[in-house]
Amino acid sequence: NWPDGEYHVEVAAVDALGRQSDWSNSVTLMIDAEAPAAPRIESPTHPESSKFYTSSAPAFLWNVPSESSGIWGYYYYIDHSSSTVPTGQYLWTDKNNLTVTADEALKSGRWYLHVVPVDEAGNSGPAAHFAFGIDLSPPETQAEIESNAVILDPFDSYSGVRETYHRLTLNNGQPTEWETGPRVGLHWSSGDYLIEYYSVDNLGNTEPTQTVTAKTGARGRSFKLYPEVKEHPVESPLPGGAVLIQKPAPKAEAPKTLSTSFRNVSLHKSGAKTILSWNYSSPQASRFSVLRRTCDTCSWTKVKTLK
């Protein structure tokens, strides 16, 4: 076996008496049985693989591996797997650069570019892999009631949450200035609270402003939180400072059967309306859990602890 390289071959004939002819014309042979090395991929738009960027049309370039026969081209592919090896069934380019067009713009997520070099002799080299991240999605913020405050819980799958903003309006008055932080403190004043909030991720993707309302009870010691709905909930005070919250029942879902086993707590069911009331003057009822089950033989599931 001859090693890889370029050879010039000439042939001469020798007869039975040992007489040699003149040398033939020279023929050049190129032998290349070795695969090219994997290229090194870089990106001017997404330079650091561990970070996320807002560009959905990344650009890439890579070095041309040193190869005796030269590089013919490259198989390539972009997906969410870190180990894909492109072959003849994937995409092909004879250039050592690539730019994703606007028509091919990628969505948010962790992506990988895979490139396999092929030399002029048809030898395929090992795959090179380049990770890059795209974040076009704003955070999502959930609101939960906790004692006399609303807790904002933001989440962002990609670049992470930078900050959460909120402001408060009481009884249709003037809103407060926008503040930052996950906790919205509610005053002890009785009335309707409108809480507006949104979060921003580390790349500046901004969540649309979300709105929830909270209502204090008649004695200013009970809070109920609910999101804005198309049909506004009906509210009415009940004895003992409780609050009735009535929401439209989902059309595709039958009313659930609810039960209670707590002392000093009464639960009433009427169509789509559920009334939960308790006496604030009773210390035994100052803290209890709300449990739910969908049938008489089903197990109980804890929904929330109320104070």
Salt bridges, closest charged atoms under 4 A:
GLU6 OE2 - HIS8 NE2 3.43
ASP15 OD2 - ARG19 NE 2.98
GLU48 OE2 - LYS51 NZ 3.33
ASP79 OD1 - HIS114 NE2 2.67
ASP94 OD1 - LYS95 NZ 3.69
GLU144 OE1 - LYS304 NZ 3.20
ASP192 OD1 - LYS215 NZ 3.45
GLU196 OE1 - ARG167 NE 2.82
GLU235 OE1 - LYS215 NZ 3.60
GLU253 OE2 - LYS256 NZ 1.75
